[in-house]
Amino acid sequence: MSAVNALLRDLETTMLRGSQSERAQILSRLTDLFISTAAAMEDEQVSVFDVVIGRLARAIEVRARAELSERLAPVPNAPRGVVRLLALDEISVARPVLVASPRLNDQDLVAVSAAKGRDHMLAITERPNLGEPVTDFLILRGGRVVTHAVAANQTARFSRHGMGVLVMRAVQDDALQATLGSRSDIPPELVEQLMIAAKNAARRRLSATLEPSAVNASAVDGAVERGAEAIGAKDQIRDDIGKVSAALIEINRLNEAGELDEATVARFAADGASEHAICAMAVLAQLTLPATEQIILGPDRDAVLLAARGLGWSWETTRTLIGLRKDHGKSDAAIERARQSFRNLNLTTAQRVLGFLRMRDAQP
């Protein structure tokens, strides 16, 4: 390490009296030395470079830091502290290590995502073999562009919950639906949800324009026909649209009269009036109809627990909403597990999740 000692002596002088250019030259020499000997270094020796390079990296201009990031990114045992420092720098510096450095673990990547903005998250989505904690966080906090980017990363791994959220969003996002359609790791029950996404999209578009005075009847019929051809269920779509429209009219009337509340939702759900229950919950939760439908009937069975808890509703009301499902999640054992999960949910956490759902739902 005599070469390092010599560089350290130069470093002390340069840090005291040297210019930016001189500091960059010292850093380049240190980096050259490290890369040329890194393969044979032990952790203790790497830690020396970590301290020295880290000190210099804080005192050089952006262009030099960006060059350092590019050089250290592919090195398997690059100084961990320096790599973390670079990852939290501005994006021109951070990008090389965010995309490629093996020294950043899942915890590091989540921390960077939490501390920085969309550009840093997008760089992270390019990494190979992203782990579930990272993809979960990117889906939660990244917004639409980041969500699309991470969904397009074919080597990224997703938790059951994370994939469920992606599929739920795809119901309202044709581009995301197409991206997910190219993946081979979607569970069968979620594949089924993607298959009906076209139907949900058709219902959403038609519901948004279903004003008899403004919509030409032949145009509506043509839209229904085209949607029906896509999924082979024209009559069912028309019937569903009629039910949703009737439910919207009734729920709006109740809301304007000040008669829409938790008890109303529970009554509709207990009677099996799913369209009315979904519309009522959408109004009270300040969510769109497609988002509320996914919360109650979608693949993520915990979503209705979180939303109901966030609204301050009782287990009894939540139980009636679960009763609207048509899957095996209604067995006695499943209901008991859901009850325990609901009881254990922290109200503040549930409210925070509900707030996130509202923000995400409001995104274009």
Residue, then its C-alpha position, 0 to 999 in steps of 0.5 A: m500500500s506504499a502507493v496509497n500512502a504516497l497518494l495520501r500525502d499528496l491528498e493532504t496537500t491538495m485538499l488544503r491548497g489545491s484547485q478543483s483540477e488538482r483534486a480531480q487529478i489526485l482522484s483519477r490517480l487513486t481510482d486508477l490504483f484502486i481499479s488495477t488492484a481491486a480484484a486482489m484487495e481484502d475488505e480492510q484495504v477497500s475500506v481505506f480507499d472508501v475513506v480517501i476517495g469519499r473525502l475527495a468526491r465531496a470536494i470535486e466538481v460534478r463532471a469529475r464525480a460523474e466520471l468516478s461513478e462510471r468507473l466504479a459502477p461495474v467494479p464488484n468490490a467498489p468502495r461501498g460508502v463512495v457508491r452510496l454517496l454517488a447514488l444520492d448525488e444528482i442524476s448525472v452522477a448517480r445514474p451509472v451506479l444506480v443502473a449497474s453497481p452490484r454494491l447497492n443492495d435492496q435497502d440502499l435502492v429503497a433508501v435512494s428511491a425514498a430520498k430522491g425523485r423520479d429520475h433516480m427511480l427510473a435509473i433503478t428500474e433499468r437494473p437487472n434482477l430487481g428484488e421484490p422490496v425495491t419493485d414494491f416501493l417503486i410501484l408504491r411511490g414512483g408514479r405512472v412513468v416509473t410503474h411502466a418502466v419497472a413493469a417492462n423490466q423482464t428480470a425484475r421480481f414482483s411480490r404477489h401484492g406488487m403484481g396485484v397492484l400492477v394488474m389493478r392499474a392495468v384495468q385503467d391503463d391500456a399501455l400498462q396492460a400491453t406491457l404486462g401482457s409480455r411478462s411470463d411471471i404473472p400468476p394465473e388468477l391475475v392473468e384472468q384479471l388482465m383478460i377482462a381488462a378490455k371489458n372494464a376499459a370499455r365499461r369505463r369509457l362508455s359510463a363516462t359518456l353515457e348522457p342520452s342528450a349528448v351521446n348519439a345512440s348509434a355511436v353508443d351501439g357501435a362502441v358496445e359492438r366493438g367492445a363486444e367483439a373484443i371479448g365476446a360479451k356484447d349483451q353482458i356489457r350492455d347489461d352491466i352499463g345499464k346497471v352501473s348507470a342506474a346505480l350512479i343515479e341512485i347513489n348521486r340522489l342519496n348523496e345530494a340528500g345527505e343520506l349516503d353513509e356507511a350503513t347505506v353501503a352495508r345495506f346495498a352489499a348485504d342485498g347483493a347490489s354490487e353496483h350500488a355498493i361499489c358506486a356508494m363506496a367510490v363516492l364516500a372514499q373519493l375514488t373512481l368506479p374502476a378503482t373501487e371495483q378493484i378494491i372490492l372485487g379485484p385480486d388483492r383481497d387485502a385492499v378492501l380491508l385497508a380501504a374500509r379500515g381507512l374509512g373508519w368502517s366496522w368489521e360488519t360492513t367490511r364483511t358484507l363487502i367481502g360477501l360480494r366476491k365470487d371466489h373462494g375467499k368467502s370460506d369460513a376460514a378465509i373470512e376469519r383470517a380477514r377478520q383478524s387482519f382487519r382487527n390488526l390493521n393500524l388505523t393511521t397506516a390504513q388512512r395513509v394507504l387510502g390517501f395514496l390510493r386517492m393520489r394514485d387514482a387521480q394521476p392521469 
